[in-house]
Amino acid sequence: MSGSNTIRIAVMPGDGIGPEVISVAVSVLERLARRHGLELVSETLTAGAFAYLLAEGLVLLTVGLLLSTRLSALATGVVAVALFGAAWLAGVVGALGANFHISALREVDSVARYVLPTDGLWHGTIYALEPPTILVNAIGHDTPFYAAAPPSWAYLVWCAVWVAAALAVAVRAVAGLCPRARIPRWARTPPLTRRSVLRRDEGRCAYCREAADTIDHVVPRSRGGRHEWTNVVASCKRDNLAKGDQLLSEIGWSLSFTPWAPDGHLWRPRHLADIDPLWEPYLAAAS
């Protein structure tokens, strides 16, 4: 309100049915104001005021996101609204302190604006909505609904830093909620089975590189060979029968590669029979 007989309202522009509803509401308010001897002046919400409101909403959403990492949805809403109200009350206390020259009350507002910057942004909205006559004549300067100047650039930078820091804390808190377990090394190596050996060797015989359909112990078990990854290879039936229980040095053969033990937690599902084909490229790359 500016003066004793003038009421000013801010109108937000919009599309669709919004302007029609607003126009009807303003007409009704104008008739009521005239009936009581008052003048109603409607003004369009400026881009600056809209930007401050958006920034304030972003701060509140960030607060809600941060609280939701530890509280239920209902508790998050209640606490967020309570914090918003506390910040607004701190602004009222600061205005009273300025009017009555009580430095302690002014400090409450100063600290609250940096702890939760909603009230500082709200005063930016008030400043953007105030007509020049109010600013020049300082009408209403003794009330909490008056802003003599917009928020400084330093304060706006602090608001951006505050939002970024709160989001970082929220993301870290969410990441901390995810259970993590260190997989033992013995669990990283898949079981030594025919299927897993064929998968490791890409279904190729270690002797002739043709299609493999079985496995073979490089050093036969009858000759002291062990059943382990470095002694088992994929083989075709022809070479398996031809080699028998002989050593490679005895028949002049050689391996086309050095057998190795798969390592990595993604190797365990690779030996399964019913792997989704869409997984194959990623499992191969990761292992």
C-alpha positions as CSV (number, residue, x, y, z in Angstrom):
1,M,0.0,0.0,0.0
2,S,1.4,3.4,-0.9
3,G,-0.5,6.2,0.9
4,S,-3.7,6.0,2.8
5,N,-6.1,5.6,-0.1
6,T,-4.1,3.7,-2.7
7,I,-3.6,-0.1,-3.0
8,R,-1.1,-1.6,-5.4
9,I,-1.1,-5.2,-6.5
10,A,1.4,-7.1,-8.7
11,V,0.1,-9.2,-11.6
12,M,2.1,-12.0,-13.2
13,P,1.7,-12.2,-17.0
14,G,0.7,-15.6,-18.5
15,D,-1.0,-17.3,-21.4
16,G,-4.2,-19.2,-21.8
17,I,-6.9,-18.8,-19.2
18,G,-4.6,-17.1,-16.7
19,P,-4.9,-13.5,-18.0
20,E,-8.7,-13.8,-18.2
21,V,-9.1,-15.0,-14.6
22,I,-6.7,-12.3,-13.5
23,S,-8.6,-9.6,-15.4
24,V,-11.9,-10.6,-13.8
25,A,-10.3,-10.7,-10.3
26,V,-8.8,-7.3,-10.8
27,S,-12.1,-5.9,-11.9
28,V,-13.8,-7.2,-8.8
29,L,-11.1,-5.8,-6.6
30,E,-11.4,-2.4,-8.2
31,R,-15.2,-2.3,-7.6
32,L,-14.7,-3.2,-4.0
33,A,-11.9,-0.6,-3.6
34,R,-14.1,2.1,-5.1
35,R,-17.0,1.2,-2.8
36,H,-14.7,1.8,0.2
37,G,-13.2,5.0,-1.3
38,L,-9.9,3.4,-2.2
39,E,-7.9,3.4,-5.4
40,L,-6.6,0.1,-6.8
41,V,-3.5,0.2,-9.1
42,S,-2.4,-3.1,-10.8
43,E,1.1,-3.5,-12.0
44,T,2.7,-6.3,-14.1
45,L,5.3,-8.5,-12.3
46,T,8.6,-7.5,-13.7
47,A,11.3,-9.8,-15.0
48,G,13.5,-9.0,-12.0
49,A,10.9,-9.9,-9.5
50,F,10.1,-13.1,-11.3
51,A,13.8,-14.0,-11.3
52,Y,14.1,-13.4,-7.6
53,L,11.1,-15.6,-7.0
54,L,12.6,-18.3,-9.1
55,A,15.8,-18.1,-7.2
56,E,14.0,-18.3,-3.9
57,G,12.1,-21.4,-5.1
58,L,15.3,-23.0,-6.2
59,V,16.8,-22.5,-2.7
60,L,13.7,-24.0,-1.2
61,L,13.8,-27.0,-3.5
62,T,17.5,-27.5,-2.7
63,V,16.6,-27.4,1.0
64,G,14.0,-30.0,0.5
65,L,16.3,-32.2,-1.5
66,L,19.0,-32.0,1.2
67,L,16.5,-32.8,3.9
68,S,15.0,-35.7,2.0
69,T,18.3,-37.6,2.2
70,R,17.7,-38.1,5.9
71,L,14.0,-37.5,6.5
72,S,10.7,-38.9,5.2
73,A,8.8,-36.9,2.6
74,L,6.3,-35.6,5.2
75,A,9.0,-34.6,7.6
76,T,11.0,-33.0,4.8
77,G,8.0,-30.8,3.8
78,V,7.3,-29.8,7.4
79,V,10.9,-28.9,8.2
80,A,11.4,-27.0,5.0
81,V,8.4,-24.9,5.6
82,A,9.5,-24.3,9.2
83,L,12.9,-23.2,8.0
84,F,11.4,-20.8,5.5
85,G,9.1,-19.3,8.1
86,A,12.1,-18.9,10.5
87,A,14.1,-17.1,7.9
88,W,11.2,-14.8,7.2
89,L,10.7,-14.1,10.9
90,A,14.4,-13.3,11.2
91,G,13.8,-10.7,8.5
92,V,11.0,-9.2,10.5
93,V,13.1,-9.2,13.6
94,G,15.9,-7.4,11.6
95,A,13.5,-4.7,10.5
96,L,12.3,-4.2,14.0
97,G,15.9,-4.0,15.2
98,A,16.7,-1.3,12.5
99,N,13.7,0.8,13.5
100,F,14.4,0.6,17.3
101,H,18.2,0.7,16.8
102,I,18.8,-2.7,18.4
103,S,22.0,-4.1,16.9
104,A,21.4,-7.6,18.2
105,L,18.2,-7.9,16.3
106,R,19.8,-6.6,13.2
107,E,22.5,-9.2,13.5
108,V,19.8,-11.9,13.6
109,D,18.6,-10.9,10.2
110,S,22.1,-10.6,8.8
111,V,23.1,-14.0,9.9
112,A,19.9,-15.7,8.8
113,R,20.2,-14.2,5.3
114,Y,23.4,-16.1,4.8
115,V,22.4,-19.3,6.6
116,L,19.2,-19.6,4.5
117,P,19.1,-17.0,1.7
118,T,15.3,-17.1,1.1
119,D,14.5,-13.9,3.0
120,G,17.3,-12.0,1.2
121,L,15.9,-13.0,-2.2
122,W,12.4,-12.2,-1.0
123,H,13.5,-8.6,-0.3
124,G,14.9,-8.5,-3.8
125,T,11.4,-9.4,-5.1
126,I,9.9,-6.7,-2.9
127,Y,12.4,-4.1,-4.3
128,A,11.6,-5.1,-7.9
129,L,7.8,-4.7,-7.1
130,E,8.1,-1.4,-5.4
131,P,7.0,1.6,-7.5
132,P,9.5,4.5,-7.8
133,T,7.3,6.8,-5.6
134,I,7.7,4.4,-2.7
135,L,11.5,4.2,-3.2
136,V,11.9,7.9,-3.5
137,N,9.7,8.8,-0.5
138,A,10.7,5.8,1.5
139,I,7.1,5.0,2.1
140,G,6.7,2.1,4.5
141,H,10.4,2.0,5.4
142,D,9.5,1.2,9.0
143,T,7.8,-2.1,8.0
144,P,9.3,-5.5,7.1
145,F,7.8,-5.2,3.6
146,Y,10.1,-2.5,2.4
147,A,13.4,-2.9,0.6
148,A,15.5,0.2,0.0
149,A,18.0,-1.6,-2.4
150,P,18.2,-4.8,-4.3
151,P,20.6,-7.6,-3.1
152,S,24.2,-7.0,-3.9
153,W,26.0,-9.0,-6.6
154,A,28.2,-10.5,-3.8
155,Y,25.1,-11.7,-2.1
156,L,23.7,-13.2,-5.3
157,V,27.0,-15.0,-5.8
158,W,26.8,-16.3,-2.3
159,C,23.3,-17.6,-3.1
160,A,24.6,-19.5,-6.1
161,V,27.5,-20.9,-4.0
162,W,25.0,-21.9,-1.3
163,V,22.8,-23.8,-3.8
164,A,25.8,-25.5,-5.4
165,A,27.2,-26.6,-2.0
166,A,23.8,-27.8,-0.7
167,L,23.4,-29.9,-3.9
168,A,26.9,-31.3,-3.5
169,V,26.2,-32.4,0.0
170,A,22.8,-33.9,-1.0
171,V,24.5,-35.9,-3.8
172,R,27.2,-37.1,-1.5
173,A,24.6,-38.1,1.1
174,V,22.6,-40.1,-1.5
175,A,25.8,-41.8,-2.7
176,G,26.5,-42.7,0.9
177,L,23.2,-44.4,1.2
178,C,24.1,-46.9,-1.5
179,P,25.6,-50.1,0.1
180,R,29.1,-50.9,-1.0
181,A,30.9,-54.1,-0.4
182,R,34.5,-55.1,-1.3
183,I,34.3,-58.3,-3.4
184,P,37.0,-60.8,-2.3
185,R,39.5,-61.8,-4.9
186,W,38.4,-65.4,-4.8
187,A,34.8,-64.2,-5.7
188,R,36.1,-62.2,-8.6
189,T,37.3,-65.2,-10.6
190,P,34.4,-67.3,-12.0
191,P,34.1,-71.0,-11.5
192,L,36.3,-73.1,-13.8
193,T,33.7,-74.8,-16.0
194,R,33.5,-75.9,-19.6
195,R,31.2,-73.0,-20.4
196,S,33.5,-70.4,-18.7
197,V,36.6,-71.7,-20.5
198,L,34.9,-71.6,-23.9
199,R,33.8,-68.0,-23.1
200,R,37.3,-67.0,-22.1
201,D,38.9,-68.5,-25.3
202,E,36.1,-67.1,-27.4
203,G,35.0,-70.6,-28.5
204,R,38.3,-71.2,-30.4
205,C,40.6,-74.2,-30.1
206,A,43.9,-73.3,-28.4
207,Y,45.8,-75.6,-30.8
208,C,44.2,-75.0,-34.3
209,R,42.0,-71.9,-33.7
210,E,39.0,-73.8,-35.2
211,A,35.6,-73.9,-33.4
212,A,36.0,-75.5,-30.0
213,D,33.4,-77.8,-28.4
214,T,35.2,-79.1,-25.4
215,I,38.1,-78.3,-23.0
216,D,41.5,-79.9,-22.5
217,H,44.2,-79.9,-19.9
218,V,47.5,-78.7,-21.4
219,V,49.4,-80.9,-19.0
220,P,47.2,-84.0,-18.6
221,R,46.0,-84.7,-15.1
222,S,47.5,-88.2,-15.5
223,R,50.9,-86.5,-15.9
224,G,50.5,-84.3,-12.8
225,G,48.6,-81.4,-14.4
226,R,46.2,-79.4,-12.2
227,H,42.6,-78.4,-12.9
228,E,43.2,-74.7,-12.9
229,W,42.7,-71.8,-15.3
230,T,46.3,-71.6,-16.5
231,N,46.3,-75.3,-17.4
232,V,42.9,-75.6,-19.1
233,V,42.1,-74.4,-22.6
234,A,39.3,-74.7,-25.1
235,S,39.8,-77.4,-27.7
236,C,38.1,-79.1,-30.6
237,K,37.3,-82.8,-30.2
238,R,39.8,-83.8,-33.0
239,D,42.8,-82.2,-31.3
240,N,41.6,-83.4,-27.9
241,L,41.6,-87.0,-29.1
242,A,44.9,-86.6,-31.1
243,K,46.7,-85.1,-28.1
244,G,45.4,-87.6,-25.5
245,D,47.6,-87.7,-22.4
246,Q,50.7,-86.5,-24.2
247,L,52.7,-83.3,-23.4
248,L,52.9,-80.6,-26.1
249,S,56.7,-81.0,-26.3
250,E,56.3,-84.7,-27.1
251,I,54.1,-84.1,-30.2
252,G,55.6,-80.8,-31.3
253,W,52.5,-78.7,-30.7
254,S,52.2,-75.2,-29.2
255,L,49.5,-73.0,-27.8
256,S,48.2,-70.1,-29.8
257,F,47.9,-68.1,-26.6
258,T,48.9,-68.3,-22.9
259,P,46.0,-69.5,-20.7
260,W,45.1,-67.0,-18.0
261,A,42.7,-66.7,-15.1
262,P,39.8,-64.2,-15.6
263,D,39.7,-61.5,-12.9
264,G,36.9,-59.0,-12.2
265,H,33.4,-59.1,-10.7
266,L,31.9,-58.8,-14.2
267,W,33.5,-62.1,-15.2
268,R,31.2,-64.0,-12.9
269,P,28.0,-63.5,-15.0
270,R,29.9,-64.2,-18.2
271,H,29.9,-68.0,-17.6
272,L,26.1,-68.1,-17.3
273,A,24.2,-69.6,-20.1
274,D,21.3,-67.1,-20.3
275,I,23.1,-63.8,-20.6
276,D,21.2,-61.0,-22.3
277,P,22.9,-60.4,-25.7
278,L,22.7,-56.7,-25.0
279,W,25.2,-57.2,-22.1
280,E,27.9,-58.9,-24.1
281,P,29.7,-55.8,-25.4
282,Y,29.9,-54.3,-21.9
283,L,31.0,-57.5,-20.2
284,A,33.7,-58.1,-22.8
285,A,35.0,-54.6,-22.5
286,A,35.0,-54.7,-18.7
287,S,36.7,-58.0,-18.4
